[in-house]
Amino acid sequence: MFIRTALRGLITPLLLILGVAVITFLGVLGGDQVQTSLTEMLIRMVVVVGMWIFVGNSGVISFGHVGFMCIGGYAAAWATVDPNWKSIMLTGLPDFLQNGQYPFPYAVIGGAVLAAVVAIVLGAAIMRLSGIAASIATFAFLMIVNSVYSNWDSVTGGTSSIIGIPTVVGPWVAFAFAAGAILLAYAFKSSRFGLMLRATREDEVAAKASAINVFRVRLAAFVLSAGVVGVGGALWAHFLGVLTADSFYLSLSFITLSMLVVGGLGSLTGAVVGVVVVTIVVEVLRALEGGIALGKATLSLPPGSQEIGLGLVLALIMIFRPSGLTRGREFRLPWLQSRAGVVVSNTAPATGE
């Protein structure tokens, strides 16, 4: 009975990971362009799932999580770039970073830890707010991060790029981190903290009346979420090999939030599905912008069609599926749903309903 219950609890993340694994396997059979797009999708999946840990469970929309991605990306770059280059271009780094070069796993951990530490400091103030006030505060944080990283020449290179970052992230490395993010997000959702946080999302007043410390549970989710997004930033740095502060700003924030909204904020399945669907839409529009040969004619869309198309998709989702493609539901096997229905029907009379 215990094993069966445990398997039922794990079936959703395992099915999601299996689906992503199939997509990854099919993608690696394609050419370099397909593998590049696939790796980009999987890294964004880490970021979006990390965002969902806080946004999906708390109901507080955060516009600033890409700032944690920036922090994690730069921290990982500082750890792995050639010390000779850093001694010339990044003279403001501490000695252990300026003169050292660390392995990729240490860089990822460093990116996650630095993002989480910043989230603790930021969250101590922002998590006391609710609703639109908290959302605006997170957007202010994004603006601050962009301004600091764009002007701190001796540490970030300012508007110049950090180059020479080892490009060690491919499809399977990105898949491994995406699978880990999915398992971690589902574990948090199933935990006591996840349940209390969703209670604050549904009715904050009732949650406080039930002795739930709203500030504490939101802060815990915010820090964990920032750490996962920081990992996504580290992966992004070691995928591109080049970093600039402007790449972690409004455009990336819009795309990641669109992925959450399109899939559905209410479920982890929605976060994963949203990443896949939006990626497909963006790649199709990108191909059409580049031009597709139809006989002697070439069909092409004007520049900027990606943003317009994504905006139209988001508008249509909001009109016809306000709760997202998954309607806030987790993906489960039908036979598990039927068994759950039998259990509910058998226990309902005992409650007097």
N, C-alpha and C positions, 0 to 999 in steps of 0.2 A: 504494500500500500504506500509506504514511504517513497519507494523508488518511482512508482507510478505518479505520485503527486509531484515529485521533483521533476520528472520528465515533462509533466504538463506545464510546470512553471517555466521550463527552459525551451519549450517548443517554439515560442515566438522568436526569440533571438536566434535560435539554431536555424529556423526556416529562413530568416532574413539573411544570415551569413551564408547559407547554402545558395540562396538566390544571387547574392553578390559574387560568390565564388564562381557560379556558372557564367555570369556576365564577364568576370575577369578572365576565365579560361577561353571564352569565345573571343575576347578582345585581344589576347596575346597571340592569337592565330592570325591577326590582321597585320597590316604594315606598320611602319614607324608612326605615322600620323594617328592611326587608331590607338596604338599603345600610349602615345602621348596624351590623347584625350581621355583615355581610360584612367591613366594615373592621376590626371588632374581631377577627374570625377571622384576617385576614391579618396584623395586628400580632402576635397571639399566635403565628402561624406563624413570624415572625421570631424571637421569643423562644425558642420550642421548638426550632427548627433551631439557634439559637445554643447552647442547652443541650446539644443532641445532639453538637455538635462536641467537647465534653469528655466528657459522660456516656456517649454511645454508643461512642466510640472507646476510652475508658479503662476503662469498666465501673465507675467510682466514682460512686455516686449522690450528687448534690449537692442539698441542700435550701436552698441559699442563693443561687441565681442570681437569684431575684426581687429580692434586695438590690441586685444590679448594675442591674436594671431601674429600681429606685428612684433610684439614683445618677444614671443617665443621664437619667431623666425630670426630676429636679430641676435638673440642670445645664442642660438645654435650656430649662426654664422660666426660670431665672435670666437666660439670654441674650436671651430674646424678650419678656419682660413689660415693660410701660411703666415707664420709669425713675422717673416721678413716684410711682407706686405703690410701687416698691421703696424709694425714699428715705424713705417713711413706715413701711412694714411690715417691710422686710428691711434694717435698718440695719447689720447685721454683714457684709454682702457687701463684697468689695474694690471699689475705685473703678471699675475697668474693667467690672465687671458692674453695679454699682449705677447708674452714670450712662450706661451704654451699652445700645443695643438692636440686636441683630444679626440677620441673615437666618436663615431656617429651616435652610438647609444647614450654616451654621456651628454652629448649635445642636445639630444631629445629630452633627456631628463632635466637638464639645465633650463631649457625653454619652458617646460611644464612648470617647474618650481618657481621660476621668476614670474611667470604669468599668474600663478596662484598667489604668490606673495603680494603682488600689486593688487590682486582682487580682494585680498583680506583688508588692505588699507582702504581701497575704494569702497568696498562693500560695507565697511563699518559706518560709512555715511549714507550711501545710496539705499541700502536695504532697510533703512528706517522710513523710506518713502514708498508710495504705492501708486499704481496706475500711470497716468501720463507724466506725472512729475518724475517718477523713477526712470521712465523711458527717455525723457529729455536729458536727465542727468547722465545717462549712459552715452547719449549722443555727444554731450559736452566732453565726456572722457575720450571719445574717439577723436574729436577735434584737437584735444590737448596732446594726445599721443602723436597724431600726425604732425602737429606744429613742433613738438620737441624733437622728434626723430628727423624732421626735415631741416632742422637748424643746428643741431648739436654736432658740428663738424668733426670734432676731435674724437667722438665716440661712435657715431653712426655714419659718418661720411657726409652728412647733410643731404643735399639734393643729388650728390654723386652716388654712384652705385657701389655696393660691396660686391666684389668679383672674386672668382677663384674658389667658390664654395664647392666642395666635392659633390658631384651629382650621383648619389648612391641610391636614390629612391626610384624604383621602377614599379610596374604593376603589382607584383607579388608582395613587395615590401609594403606598398600602400594598402594592399588588401589585408595584410596581417594587422596593421594598425586600425583599419576600419572595423575588422572583426572584433578586435579588442575593445574599441570604443562602443560598439553595439552591446557587447556583453556587460561592460561597465555601466552603460546607461540603463540597461534593463535591470541590473542588480540594484542600482540606486532607486529606480522606480518601485521595485518590489520591497524595498527596505522600509523601516519604520519612518525614516526621515522623508522618503518619497511620498508615503501615504499622508503624513502630516502636511507636507508642502502642498499637495493637491487639495487638501482640506482648506488651506488658506486661499487657494485659487477659487474654490467654489463659493466660499462664504467666509471672509476674513473675520467678521464679527463673531460668528459662531465658533470659528477655530480658536479665537482668543478666549471665548467663554469655556472652551473645552480644555483650557490650560496648555494650549500649544503656543510656544514661544515663536512668533512669526519671524522676528528678526533673526533668531538663531538658525531656523531651518532654511530660510532664504539665503543667509550668508553661507551656510554649508554647501548648498547647491550652487551658489554663485562661484565659490572658490573651486569646487570640483569641475564645474563647467569651464571656467577660465583655464584650468590646467589642461583639460582635453583639447581646447581650442589652441592653447600654446603648443601642444604636440603637433597639431595640424600646421601651425606656422613653421615649426622646425622641419617638417616633411616638405613643405612648400619651398623652403630655402634650399634644401638638398635635392629638390627636383629641378628647380630652375637654374641653380648655380649662380644667380645674380639677384641682388635685393635692392629695391628702392622703396622709400617710405610711401610714395604716392600709390604704389600698387596695393596698399592696405588701407583703402579709403572708401569713398562713397560707392564706387562701382562694385567692388567686392562685397560691401555690406548689403547693397540692393540685391545682388544675386543670391547670397546665402539666405537672406530673409525671405526672398521669393521661393526658394526651395522649401523652407519650412512651411510657408503659407499654402503653397500649391499642394504639398503632400498632406498637410493637416497637422496643426499644432498639438492636437490632443493625443497623439500616439507616436511611439518610436517608429512604427511601421510607416507613418506619414512622413517622418523625417527622411527615411531611407528612400521611399518611393519618390518623394519630391526631388531629391538629388538626381535620381536616374531620369525622371521625366524632363526636368528643366535642362539637364545636360543634353538630352536628345534634341530638344527644341533648339537649343543654342547651336549645336553642331550642325543641324540641318540648315538653319539660317546662315551660319557661317559659310557653309558650302555653297549656298545660293548667292551669297555676296561675292564669293570668288568666281562664280559663273559655272554653269553646267551646260555642256555641249549637247544640243538636240539636233542631230543632223548637221546642216550647214549653219544653223543659228545657235546662238549662245544665250541662255536664260540667266540673268543675273539681277540681283536686287541692289538698290543703292546702299552706300555705306550708312551704318547706323541702324540697319534693319534688325539686327540682333536685339538691341534695346527696345525698339518699337514692338517687335514680335513678342518679346518676353513680357512687356507691359500689357499687351492685348491678352496673352494667356492668363496673366494674373488677374486682369479685370474680369475675364470670362469665368474664372474659378470663383471669384468673389460674388458674381451674380448668380451662378447656377449651383455652386457647391461652396457655400460660405465656410463650411467646416473642413474643406480640403477634399482631395480625391478619396482618401480613406475614411472621411467623416469621423475622424478621431478614434477609429477602431483599430485594434491590433489584429494582425493576421494570424489566424488559427486554423487547424484542420477541422473540417465539418464534424467528424465523429467526436472530437473533443467538445465542440459546442453542444451537440445533442446530449452528451453525457452530463454536461453542466446544466442543461435545461431540465434533465430528469432529477438531478439533485435539488435544484431550486423548487421544483414542483412537489417533491416529497417533503421538503422541510417547511414549506410555506404554511401548511395547516397548523404546525406546532407553534407558530407565532401568533395564531389567531387571526390571520389575514384571510 
